[in-house]
């Protein structure tokens, strides 16, 4: 039978500092005891008692009993962290409940997707990394960051960190996996009349997670930029697209090198074309923004429209 405790009850278990110390002690002790490839170690009651500043064994036994089933698992050899315990204790150990130091604004390379100006600045705003165009005063990119991600990184290092994480997020989104919670994403291709996006790519890939309610939106061409066919195509031409920030894609759309169009109505189908020099990779997508076919084309063959 499923335990129907509310979220308030679950988080209320951590209102006692001793229980937080127990979880922290289990994580630290597991780190110190576990061998390479051995998996998380189970800690005996006596081992936990050595690591937690609690008055007596009766009190420790009571707190362990409260944590088991939600944040701890009890096995034959002792206690270990559950999934919820893993998530919350890593959050605690990393200090991700803290407020990160301010960063920026710092200039970054790239152009504004809306006005085309080379006037982009990166900064932190309420624990969100954002890139703004100072020419048209519009946000052109954003990504959540953690205090641990910001800590001990200067502006350049933070930009590189966000670039790598956003590329990984895009790849997970393309596979229908929510980067935030691991839940399933539902994705649709939408056309927004009057959108400020360039005419070269007027479609959005809109993904929603029913589990945690996170939304992910991107121009259709960006949604396929990290597809294996795109990665290989660009790699063969000396470009590692996985190291490129999303805002570095803006110039391709602004200059008409990356384009998308609807190519069928029943069922709906779309085509994104990513050009590099005289060559291009063409990707066919269905109404859920899933790539169904790819091909490389050469401009001299006459198959590739000029931009």
C-alpha positions in Angstrom: 0.0 0.0 0.0 1.3 3.4 -0.9 2.3 5.8 1.9 0.1 8.8 1.4 2.0 11.3 3.6 1.8 14.9 2.4 4.8 16.9 1.3 4.5 18.9 4.5 4.8 15.7 6.5 7.8 14.6 4.5 9.7 17.8 4.8 8.6 18.2 8.4 10.8 15.2 9.2 13.8 17.5 8.6 12.7 20.2 11.0 14.8 18.5 13.7 18.5 19.3 13.3 19.5 15.9 14.6 17.8 14.2 11.6 19.6 16.5 9.2 22.9 15.6 11.0 22.1 11.9 10.6 21.6 12.2 6.9 24.8 14.2 6.6 26.7 11.7 8.7 25.4 8.7 6.7 26.5 10.4 3.4 30.0 11.3 4.8 30.5 7.9 6.3 29.4 6.1 3.1 31.9 8.3 1.1 34.7 7.3 3.5 33.8 3.6 3.7 32.7 2.7 0.2 35.3 1.2 -2.2 35.4 1.9 -5.9 32.5 0.3 -7.7 31.1 -1.2 -4.4 27.9 0.9 -4.3 26.7 2.7 -1.2 27.7 1.0 2.0 25.1 0.2 4.7 26.0 1.7 8.0 25.4 -0.2 11.3 23.6 1.6 14.1 26.9 1.8 16.1 28.7 3.5 13.1 26.0 6.1 12.8 26.1 6.7 16.6 29.9 7.4 16.3 29.2 10.2 13.7 26.1 11.9 15.2 26.3 14.2 18.3 23.2 12.7 20.0 22.8 12.2 23.7 22.0 8.5 23.9 21.2 5.5 21.7 17.5 5.7 22.5 17.2 9.2 20.9 19.2 8.0 17.9 17.0 5.0 17.5 13.9 7.2 17.6 15.2 9.6 14.9 16.3 6.7 12.7 12.8 5.2 13.0 11.3 8.5 11.8 13.7 8.7 8.8 13.4 5.1 7.6 11.0 4.7 4.8 11.4 8.3 3.5 15.0 9.3 3.7 16.7 6.1 4.8 16.5 2.4 3.9 17.1 -0.3 6.5 18.7 -3.5 5.3 20.2 -6.6 6.9 23.6 -4.8 7.5 22.3 -1.4 8.5 21.1 1.9 7.1 21.6 3.6 3.7 20.1 6.6 1.9 16.9 6.3 -0.1 16.4 8.2 -3.3 14.8 11.1 -1.4 17.6 10.9 1.1 20.2 11.0 -1.7 18.6 14.1 -3.3 18.2 16.0 -0.1 21.6 15.3 1.5 23.4 16.2 -1.7 21.4 19.4 -1.7 22.6 20.0 1.9 26.2 19.1 1.4 26.5 21.2 -1.7 25.0 24.2 0.0 22.5 24.7 -2.8 20.1 26.3 -0.4 22.4 29.3 -0.1 22.2 32.4 -2.2 24.9 32.6 -4.9 27.2 35.5 -5.2 26.3 38.0 -7.9 28.0 37.7 -11.3 28.2 40.3 -14.1 26.9 41.8 -16.1 29.7 40.6 -18.3 29.9 40.9 -22.2 29.6 37.6 -24.1 30.0 36.7 -27.7 27.0 36.4 -29.9 24.2 38.4 -31.5 20.7 39.2 -30.3 18.1 36.9 -32.0 15.6 39.7 -32.0 17.5 42.8 -33.2 20.8 41.3 -34.5 23.0 43.6 -32.3 26.3 42.3 -30.9 25.5 43.7 -27.5 25.0 40.7 -25.2 25.7 40.6 -21.5 25.5 37.7 -19.0 24.5 38.1 -15.4 22.8 36.3 -12.5 19.3 37.3 -11.6 17.6 35.5 -8.7 19.7 32.4 -9.2 19.0 32.3 -12.9 21.8 32.8 -15.4 20.5 35.1 -18.2 21.9 36.8 -21.3 20.4 40.1 -22.2 20.7 42.4 -25.3 21.6 45.9 -24.1 20.6 47.3 -27.5 16.9 46.3 -27.5 16.8 45.5 -23.7 15.5 42.0 -24.2 16.4 38.7 -22.6 17.8 36.3 -25.2 18.7 33.3 -23.1 18.3 32.0 -19.6 19.2 28.9 -17.6 18.8 28.0 -13.9 22.1 27.6 -12.0 22.9 26.4 -8.5 25.0 28.1 -5.8 27.5 25.2 -6.1 27.8 25.9 -9.8 28.5 29.6 -9.2 30.8 29.1 -6.2 34.5 29.5 -7.0 33.8 30.3 -10.7 34.5 33.6 -12.3 32.3 35.0 -15.0 34.1 33.2 -17.9 34.1 29.8 -16.0 30.4 30.2 -15.2 29.5 30.9 -18.9 31.4 27.7 -19.9 29.6 25.8 -17.2 26.2 27.0 -18.3 27.0 26.3 -21.9 27.9 22.6 -21.1 24.8 22.1 -18.9 22.4 23.7 -21.4 23.8 21.4 -24.1 23.2 18.4 -21.9 19.7 19.6 -21.1 18.8 20.1 -24.7 19.9 16.5 -25.4 17.7 15.1 -22.6 14.8 17.2 -23.7 15.2 15.9 -27.3 14.9 12.3 -25.8 11.7 13.3 -23.9 13.3 13.3 -20.5 12.9 16.2 -18.1 16.4 17.5 -17.0 14.9 18.7 -13.7 13.1 15.6 -12.4 13.5 12.8 -14.9 9.8 12.7 -15.7 8.4 12.3 -19.2 8.0 15.3 -21.4 5.3 16.0 -23.9 6.4 18.1 -26.8 4.6 19.9 -29.6 5.6 22.2 -32.4 3.8 25.5 -32.3 3.7 28.5 -34.5 3.2 31.9 -32.8 1.6 34.5 -35.1 3.4 37.8 -34.6 6.3 36.2 -33.0 9.5 38.4 -32.7 11.6 35.4 -33.8 13.2 35.8 -37.3 11.1 34.5 -40.2 13.8 31.9 -41.0 12.6 29.9 -38.0 9.1 30.8 -36.9 8.4 27.6 -35.0 8.9 26.7 -31.3 9.4 23.2 -29.8 7.4 23.5 -26.6 8.0 20.8 -24.0 6.1 20.3 -20.7 6.7 18.0 -17.8 3.5 16.8 -16.2 5.4 15.7 -13.1 7.3 18.9 -12.0 5.5 21.4 -14.3 8.8 22.7 -15.9 8.4 24.1 -19.4 11.1 24.1 -22.0 10.8 26.2 -25.2 13.2 26.7 -28.0 13.2 27.6 -31.7 12.7 24.4 -33.8 16.2 24.6 -35.3 17.8 24.8 -31.8 15.9 21.7 -30.7 17.8 19.7 -33.3 21.2 21.4 -33.0 22.4 18.7 -30.6 20.9 15.8 -32.5 23.6 13.2 -33.5 23.2 14.1 -37.1 23.9 17.8 -36.4 26.8 17.1 -34.1 28.5 14.8 -36.7 27.8 17.2 -39.5 29.3 20.2 -37.7 32.2 18.1 -36.3 33.2 17.1 -39.9 33.4 20.8 -40.6 35.6 21.6 -37.6 32.9 22.8 -35.2 32.1 21.1 -31.9 28.5 22.2 -31.6 28.2 20.7 -28.1 30.5 23.4 -26.8 28.4 26.2 -28.2 26.0 28.2 -26.1 22.4 28.6 -27.3 22.9 32.4 -27.8 25.7 31.5 -30.2 23.1 30.0 -32.5 21.2 33.3 -32.9 23.4 34.5 -35.7 22.6 31.4 -37.8 18.9 32.1 -37.6 19.3 35.9 -38.0 21.3 35.4 -41.2 19.0 32.7 -42.6 21.5 29.8 -42.4 19.3 27.9 -40.1 15.7 27.6 -41.2 12.5 25.6 -40.5 9.3 25.2 -42.4 6.1 23.1 -42.2 6.3 20.6 -45.1 3.1 18.5 -44.5 -0.3 18.8 -42.9 -1.7 15.3 -42.6 0.0 14.3 -40.5 1.9 17.5 -39.6 5.6 17.4 -40.5 8.4 19.9 -40.3 11.8 20.3 -41.8 14.8 22.1 -40.2 17.9 22.8 -42.3 21.2 23.7 -40.7 23.7 25.1 -43.2 27.5 25.3 -43.0 29.3 26.8 -45.9 28.1 25.0 -49.1 26.7 22.0 -47.2 23.8 21.4 -44.9 22.1 18.8 -42.8 18.3 18.4 -43.2 16.2 17.0 -40.5 12.5 16.0 -40.8 10.4 16.2 -37.6 6.9 15.1 -36.7 4.4 17.1 -34.7 6.1 16.2 -31.4 9.5 17.6 -32.6 10.9 14.0 -32.9 13.4 13.7 -35.7 12.2 11.0 -38.2 14.7 11.3 -41.0 18.0 13.1 -41.6 20.2 13.7 -44.7 23.1 15.7 -45.8 22.9 17.8 -48.9 25.3 19.9 -51.0 24.3 23.2 -52.4 25.8 22.5 -55.8 23.4 19.6 -56.2 20.5 22.0 -56.5 18.7 20.3 -53.7 19.5 23.0 -51.1 17.8 26.5 -51.4 20.1 29.4 -51.1 19.7 31.8 -48.2 
